[in-house]
């Protein structure tokens, strides 16, 4: 399981269930779990903590999209914020934040 600290787990779960297309499988108030029905897929935990995020995430999620531009637009419509675009030989990615400011990336292989 990958656990993300946050202020409002239920509100953040609304974003991540829509972003990932997975359901909430448990809600313990202070901790919400999302899980794909696909065998072996990692679970995502959202854990309430009292302090706000400060500085850069030490761990962040990276997603791959066949159509990165469309996926970035979809995530922005869901409440994410685009922070920047980067590239390296053979790879392009967009750095984003979820509604609570947790950083994640959306990547796609270059077309050429």
Order of alpha helices (4+ residues) and beta strands (2+ residues): beta-alpha-beta-beta-beta-beta-alpha-beta-beta-beta
